[in-house]
Amino acid sequence: MGSQPTYHLDLVTLGETMLRLTPPASLRLEQTPVLEVGVGGTESNTAVGLARLGLRVAWISRLPDTPLGRRVAQALAAQGVDTAHVVWASGERLGLYFLEPGTTPRATQVLYDRTHSAMSRMRPDELPQEPFRPGAARHLHLTGITLALGKGPRTVAWEALQRARAAGMTVSFDVNYRARLWSPSQAQEACRPFLAAADLVILPRRDAHTVFQAPKAATPEELLTHMGRLAPEATVVLTLGPAGAIGQEPGQPPVHQPAYPTSSVDRIGVGDAFSAGLLFGYLGRQDTMPWLPQALRWASAMAALKFTIPGDLPLVHPAEVQALVEQGPPAGGVER
């Protein structure tokens, strides 16, 4: 057997990251005198999670060449994400989103202000070449949120997928449907080619129903079969909320993973943390061992830990995740 190729990057991802503006102490937007500022975007959240787990990750985007754009790049770079391939645009704006946290019975609300953002105006000719040259990276991760930003980003994402395939990279696709960005029919039409081309597909159970018209009464196993018809070459993973997750490789039986007990401090970014844990397991797989059960454990552990962390970013330590996977939840108390 020949030696395995040496890659500069484990994973490349592409998408928009915004400033997150949040009232403190559960105040409503209409009453708060101040807003807490953070950064958040599904692809960069996942990139941060993987970087925190020790992988080499690059994030591609288009940012305005302003203090706000630089704040985003600096925040991600500070977590170990390679931002060298960001496209800088003059005279454009950064997308914003406002998060109004709620508690039962008041739901948490997200208000987007991202129309005509720099990323929404990205063109295929702006996609950097270096991360897609043969041997540069192992894997490309894309999401449906990038497709929802408009024709330009959708074309950029498809070009990235084609370049990744030409370079021998594997590809994952997280559906990540956002009802405030587009309709279910628009999402289904745009996502289908990406599902068909992916090696790994991730989606919550609700997206299988809402976007891909799976029967409401379908069991998780039946949902896997339904999605498998759209992604016949892919391992499909469904998140099931408090019921955990389920995944299936082509031609193999389903694998169930219960959720780890957790307390919710901030649920934003939990799905992205799950994706990071899953991709960590996927990229560490070996031909001689079943990889999916362990990857689902890491994914569920990452999600549980993210529930306890304010902000979008999964600021976890690998030892925390490994301890949760191997030993289960701690009994409580204070570690000294």
C-alpha positions as CSV (number, residue, x, y, z in Angstrom):
1,M,0.0,0.0,0.0
2,G,1.2,3.5,-0.8
3,S,1.4,6.3,1.8
4,Q,-1.6,8.5,2.4
5,P,-1.4,11.9,0.8
6,T,-0.5,14.9,3.0
7,Y,-3.1,17.7,3.0
8,H,-2.6,21.2,4.0
9,L,-6.3,21.4,5.2
10,D,-8.7,18.9,6.6
11,L,-11.8,20.8,5.6
12,V,-12.9,23.9,3.6
13,T,-16.3,25.5,4.0
14,L,-18.1,28.4,2.4
15,G,-20.7,30.8,3.7
16,E,-21.9,34.0,5.3
17,T,-21.1,35.1,8.8
18,M,-22.9,38.0,10.4
19,L,-22.7,40.1,13.4
20,R,-25.1,38.9,16.1
21,L,-26.8,41.6,18.2
22,T,-28.5,40.4,21.4
23,P,-30.3,42.2,24.2
24,P,-28.9,41.2,27.6
25,A,-30.9,39.6,30.5
26,S,-33.8,38.5,28.3
27,L,-34.8,42.0,27.4
28,R,-36.9,42.6,24.3
29,L,-35.4,44.4,21.3
30,E,-37.9,47.3,21.7
31,Q,-36.8,47.9,25.3
32,T,-33.1,47.2,25.5
33,P,-30.7,50.2,25.8
34,V,-27.7,48.1,24.8
35,L,-26.9,45.1,22.5
36,E,-24.2,42.5,23.0
37,V,-22.2,41.9,19.9
38,G,-20.9,38.5,18.6
39,V,-20.4,36.7,15.4
40,G,-22.3,33.8,13.9
41,G,-22.9,31.9,10.7
42,T,-23.6,28.2,10.3
43,E,-20.5,27.3,8.3
44,S,-18.1,29.3,10.4
45,N,-19.7,28.0,13.6
46,T,-18.9,24.5,12.4
47,A,-15.5,25.5,11.3
48,V,-14.7,26.9,14.8
49,G,-15.9,23.6,16.3
50,L,-13.6,21.6,14.1
51,A,-10.7,23.9,14.7
52,R,-11.2,23.6,18.5
53,L,-11.1,19.8,18.0
54,G,-7.7,20.2,16.4
55,L,-8.5,20.0,12.6
56,R,-7.1,22.4,10.0
57,V,-10.1,24.3,8.6
58,A,-10.4,27.1,6.1
59,W,-13.5,29.4,5.8
60,I,-14.2,31.1,2.5
61,S,-16.6,34.1,2.4
62,R,-16.9,37.6,1.0
63,L,-16.7,40.4,3.6
64,P,-16.8,44.1,3.5
65,D,-13.4,45.8,3.9
66,T,-14.7,47.7,7.0
67,P,-14.1,47.4,10.8
68,L,-17.2,45.2,11.0
69,G,-15.9,42.8,8.3
70,R,-12.5,42.7,9.9
71,R,-14.1,41.9,13.3
72,V,-15.7,38.8,11.8
73,A,-12.5,37.6,10.3
74,Q,-10.5,38.3,13.5
75,A,-13.0,36.5,15.7
76,L,-12.8,33.3,13.6
77,A,-9.0,33.5,13.2
78,A,-8.7,33.8,16.9
79,Q,-10.3,30.3,17.2
80,G,-7.8,28.8,14.7
81,V,-9.9,29.0,11.5
82,D,-7.9,29.9,8.4
83,T,-9.4,33.1,6.9
84,A,-6.7,33.7,4.3
85,H,-9.1,33.0,1.4
86,V,-11.8,35.6,2.4
87,V,-12.7,37.9,-0.5
88,W,-12.6,41.5,0.6
89,A,-15.1,43.9,-0.9
90,S,-15.0,47.7,-0.8
91,G,-18.1,49.8,-0.4
92,E,-20.4,46.9,0.7
93,R,-22.1,45.9,3.9
94,L,-22.0,43.1,6.5
95,G,-25.1,41.1,7.2
96,L,-26.6,41.5,10.7
97,Y,-28.9,39.4,12.8
98,F,-30.8,40.3,15.9
99,L,-31.5,37.6,18.5
100,E,-34.3,38.2,21.0
101,P,-34.0,35.3,23.5
102,G,-37.3,34.0,24.9
103,T,-38.4,31.5,27.5
104,T,-41.5,29.4,27.5
105,P,-44.1,30.4,26.4
106,R,-42.3,33.2,24.5
107,A,-40.2,31.8,21.6
108,T,-36.8,33.1,20.8
109,Q,-36.9,35.4,17.8
110,V,-34.4,35.9,15.0
111,L,-34.6,39.1,12.9
112,Y,-32.3,39.2,9.8
113,D,-30.8,42.3,8.3
114,R,-28.7,40.7,5.6
115,T,-30.2,41.8,2.2
116,H,-27.5,42.9,-0.3
117,S,-24.8,41.8,2.1
118,A,-21.3,41.4,0.7
119,M,-21.6,37.6,0.7
120,S,-24.9,37.6,-1.1
121,R,-23.2,39.4,-4.0
122,M,-20.3,36.8,-4.4
123,R,-19.6,35.6,-7.9
124,P,-18.0,32.3,-9.1
125,D,-15.0,34.2,-10.5
126,E,-14.2,35.3,-6.9
127,L,-13.9,31.8,-5.6
128,P,-10.3,31.3,-4.6
129,Q,-8.3,28.6,-6.5
130,E,-5.8,27.6,-3.8
131,P,-8.1,25.5,-1.5
132,F,-9.3,23.5,-4.4
133,R,-6.0,22.5,-6.0
134,P,-5.3,18.7,-5.9
135,G,-3.9,17.8,-2.5
136,A,-4.8,21.1,-0.8
137,A,-7.8,19.8,1.3
138,R,-9.6,16.6,2.1
139,H,-13.2,17.7,2.4
140,L,-15.7,20.5,1.4
141,H,-18.6,21.3,3.7
142,L,-21.6,23.3,2.3
143,T,-25.0,24.2,3.6
144,G,-28.4,25.2,2.3
145,I,-28.1,28.6,3.9
146,T,-25.6,29.7,1.3
147,L,-27.9,28.5,-1.5
148,A,-30.7,30.6,0.1
149,L,-28.7,33.8,-0.2
150,G,-29.4,34.1,-4.0
151,K,-28.4,33.0,-7.4
152,G,-24.8,34.3,-7.1
153,P,-23.9,32.4,-3.9
154,R,-25.8,29.3,-5.2
155,T,-23.7,29.3,-8.3
156,V,-20.5,29.8,-6.2
157,A,-21.4,26.8,-4.0
158,W,-22.0,24.6,-7.1
159,E,-18.7,25.8,-8.5
160,A,-17.0,24.9,-5.2
161,L,-18.5,21.5,-5.3
162,Q,-17.3,20.8,-8.8
163,R,-13.8,22.0,-8.0
164,A,-13.8,19.8,-4.9
165,R,-14.8,16.8,-6.9
166,A,-12.2,17.5,-9.5
167,A,-9.6,17.7,-6.7
168,G,-10.7,14.4,-5.2
169,M,-12.3,15.9,-2.1
170,T,-15.2,14.4,-0.3
171,V,-18.3,16.6,0.2
172,S,-20.9,17.1,3.0
173,F,-24.1,19.1,2.7
174,D,-26.2,20.3,5.7
175,V,-29.7,21.3,4.5
176,N,-30.2,23.8,7.3
177,Y,-33.5,25.2,6.0
178,R,-34.4,28.8,7.1
179,A,-38.1,29.7,6.5
180,R,-37.3,33.4,6.6
181,L,-34.9,33.1,3.7
182,W,-36.9,31.1,1.2
183,S,-39.9,28.8,0.6
184,P,-39.8,25.0,1.0
185,S,-40.3,24.5,-2.8
186,Q,-37.4,26.9,-3.6
187,A,-35.2,25.1,-1.1
188,Q,-36.1,21.6,-2.4
189,E,-35.3,22.6,-6.0
190,A,-32.0,24.2,-5.1
191,C,-30.8,21.5,-2.7
192,R,-31.6,18.4,-4.8
193,P,-28.4,18.6,-6.9
194,F,-26.3,19.0,-3.8
195,L,-27.9,16.0,-2.1
196,A,-27.3,13.9,-5.1
197,A,-23.6,14.9,-5.2
198,A,-22.8,14.6,-1.5
199,D,-21.0,11.9,0.5
200,L,-22.6,13.0,3.8
201,V,-26.0,14.7,4.2
202,I,-27.2,16.2,7.5
203,L,-30.6,17.6,8.2
204,P,-33.2,17.8,11.1
205,R,-36.3,15.7,10.9
206,R,-38.5,18.8,10.4
207,D,-36.6,19.6,7.1
208,A,-37.3,16.1,5.8
209,H,-41.0,16.9,6.3
210,T,-41.1,20.6,5.4
211,V,-38.7,20.7,2.4
212,F,-38.7,17.2,1.1
213,Q,-42.3,16.3,1.7
214,A,-41.7,13.2,3.8
215,P,-44.9,11.8,5.3
216,K,-45.7,13.3,8.7
217,A,-46.2,9.9,10.3
218,A,-42.9,8.5,9.0
219,T,-40.6,6.8,11.5
220,P,-36.9,8.0,11.6
221,E,-36.0,4.8,9.7
222,E,-38.6,5.6,7.0
223,L,-37.2,9.2,6.8
224,L,-33.7,7.8,6.2
225,T,-35.1,5.7,3.4
226,H,-37.0,8.8,2.0
227,M,-33.9,10.9,2.0
228,G,-31.7,8.1,0.7
229,R,-33.6,8.2,-2.5
230,L,-32.5,11.8,-2.9
231,A,-28.9,11.2,-1.8
232,P,-28.2,7.6,-2.9
233,E,-24.4,7.8,-2.5
234,A,-24.4,9.6,0.8
235,T,-24.5,8.7,4.5
236,V,-27.6,10.4,5.7
237,V,-27.8,11.7,9.3
238,L,-31.1,13.0,10.8
239,T,-31.2,15.0,14.0
240,L,-34.3,14.2,16.1
241,G,-34.3,16.9,18.8
242,P,-34.6,15.4,22.4
243,A,-34.7,11.9,20.8
244,G,-31.1,12.2,19.6
245,A,-30.0,11.4,16.1
246,I,-30.0,8.5,13.6
247,G,-27.8,7.9,10.6
248,Q,-27.3,5.3,7.9
249,E,-24.5,4.5,5.4
250,P,-25.6,3.2,2.0
251,G,-26.5,-0.5,2.3
252,Q,-26.0,-0.6,6.1
253,P,-28.5,-0.7,9.0
254,P,-29.4,2.5,10.8
255,V,-27.4,3.7,13.8
256,H,-29.3,5.4,16.7
257,Q,-27.7,7.8,19.1
258,P,-29.6,9.2,22.1
259,A,-29.1,12.8,23.1
260,Y,-26.9,13.6,26.1
261,P,-28.7,15.4,29.0
262,T,-28.1,19.1,29.0
263,S,-29.3,22.5,30.2
264,S,-30.1,25.1,27.6
265,V,-28.3,28.4,27.9
266,D,-28.2,29.2,24.2
267,R,-29.6,26.9,21.5
268,I,-28.3,29.0,18.6
269,G,-25.5,27.1,16.9
270,V,-26.3,23.7,18.4
271,G,-26.9,22.1,15.0
272,D,-23.6,23.5,13.8
273,A,-21.8,22.0,16.8
274,F,-23.5,18.7,16.0
275,S,-22.2,18.9,12.4
276,A,-18.7,19.7,13.7
277,G,-18.7,16.6,15.9
278,L,-20.1,14.4,13.1
279,L,-17.5,15.7,10.6
280,F,-14.7,15.1,13.1
281,G,-15.7,11.5,13.2
282,Y,-16.2,11.3,9.5
283,L,-12.8,12.7,8.7
284,G,-11.1,10.4,11.3
285,R,-12.8,7.3,9.9
286,Q,-10.7,4.2,9.0
287,D,-11.6,1.6,6.5
288,T,-11.3,-1.2,9.0
289,M,-13.7,0.2,11.6
290,P,-17.3,1.3,11.6
291,W,-17.1,5.1,11.9
292,L,-20.7,6.2,12.2
293,P,-21.5,5.1,15.8
294,Q,-18.5,7.0,17.2
295,A,-19.1,10.0,15.0
296,L,-22.7,10.3,16.2
297,R,-21.5,10.1,19.8
298,W,-19.1,13.0,19.2
299,A,-21.8,15.0,17.3
300,S,-24.3,14.5,20.2
301,A,-21.7,15.4,22.8
302,M,-20.7,18.6,20.9
303,A,-24.4,19.6,20.6
304,A,-25.0,19.0,24.3
305,L,-22.0,21.1,25.3
306,K,-23.0,23.9,23.0
307,F,-26.4,24.2,24.7
308,T,-24.5,25.4,27.8
309,I,-22.4,28.1,26.0
310,P,-23.7,31.6,25.2
311,G,-23.2,32.9,21.7
312,D,-23.0,31.1,18.3
313,L,-19.5,29.6,18.6
314,P,-19.0,26.1,20.1
315,L,-16.1,27.1,22.4
316,V,-15.5,23.6,23.6
317,H,-12.3,21.8,24.5
318,P,-11.5,18.3,23.0
319,A,-11.1,16.8,26.5
320,E,-14.6,17.9,27.5
321,V,-16.1,16.2,24.4
322,Q,-14.0,13.1,24.8
323,A,-15.0,12.8,28.5
324,L,-18.7,13.1,27.7
325,V,-18.4,10.5,25.0
326,E,-16.4,8.0,27.1
327,Q,-17.8,8.6,30.6
328,G,-21.2,10.2,30.1
329,P,-22.4,13.3,31.9
330,P,-20.6,14.3,35.1
331,A,-22.4,14.0,38.4
332,G,-22.2,17.8,38.9
333,G,-20.3,19.9,41.3
334,V,-17.2,22.0,40.7
335,E,-14.0,20.8,39.1
336,R,-11.0,22.0,41.1
